[in-house]
């Protein structure tokens, strides 16, 4: 069974995705949003790998809350 995001974490993941969509997630559909925690972790890791230092820190903090 897939674990769903809490409303608070969903808002944070959505904000991070929108702020980094063109830089880190350009190959995904423009309306893509991860359906569960595992997919959210993969997307946030991708953002951390492709972002600047500030984005990396923000993404890693969010990942620690998702795990």
C-alpha positions as CSV (number, residue, x, y, z in Angstrom):
1,X,0.0,0.0,0.0
2,X,1.3,3.5,-0.9
3,X,1.8,6.0,1.9
4,X,0.2,9.3,1.1
5,X,1.6,12.7,2.0
6,X,0.2,14.7,4.9
7,X,-1.4,18.0,3.8
8,X,1.5,20.0,5.3
9,X,4.2,17.9,3.5
10,X,2.2,17.9,0.3
11,X,2.2,21.8,0.4
12,X,6.0,21.8,1.0
13,X,6.7,19.3,-1.7
14,X,4.4,21.1,-4.2
15,X,6.2,24.5,-3.4
16,X,9.6,23.0,-3.9
17,X,8.5,21.4,-7.2
18,X,7.0,24.6,-8.5
19,X,10.1,26.6,-7.6
20,X,12.4,24.1,-9.3
21,X,10.3,22.7,-12.2
22,X,12.2,24.3,-15.0
23,X,15.7,23.6,-13.6
24,X,15.4,20.1,-12.2
25,X,12.2,18.6,-13.5
26,X,12.0,19.8,-17.1
27,X,11.7,16.3,-18.4
28,X,8.5,15.6,-16.4
29,X,5.0,16.8,-17.5
30,X,4.2,20.3,-16.4
31,X,1.4,19.1,-14.2
32,X,3.3,16.2,-12.6
33,X,3.0,15.8,-8.9
34,X,4.1,12.7,-7.0
35,X,1.2,10.5,-5.9
36,X,2.9,9.1,-2.7
37,X,5.8,9.5,-0.3
38,X,8.1,7.2,-2.3
39,X,7.6,9.2,-5.5
40,X,7.9,12.5,-3.6
41,X,11.3,11.3,-2.2
42,X,12.5,10.5,-5.7
43,X,11.5,13.9,-7.0
44,X,13.0,15.8,-4.0
45,X,16.2,13.9,-4.4
46,X,16.3,14.9,-8.1
47,X,15.8,18.5,-7.2
48,X,18.5,18.3,-4.6
49,X,20.9,17.0,-7.1
50,X,20.2,19.6,-9.7
51,X,19.6,22.7,-7.6
52,X,21.9,25.4,-6.1
53,X,23.1,25.2,-2.5
54,X,20.0,26.8,-1.0
55,X,17.8,24.4,-2.9
56,X,20.0,21.4,-1.9
57,X,19.6,22.3,1.8
58,X,15.9,22.9,1.5
59,X,15.4,19.6,-0.4
60,X,17.5,17.6,2.1
61,X,15.6,19.0,5.1
62,X,12.4,18.1,3.4
63,X,13.7,14.6,2.6
64,X,14.5,14.1,6.3
65,X,10.9,14.8,7.1
66,X,9.6,12.5,4.4
67,X,11.6,9.5,5.5
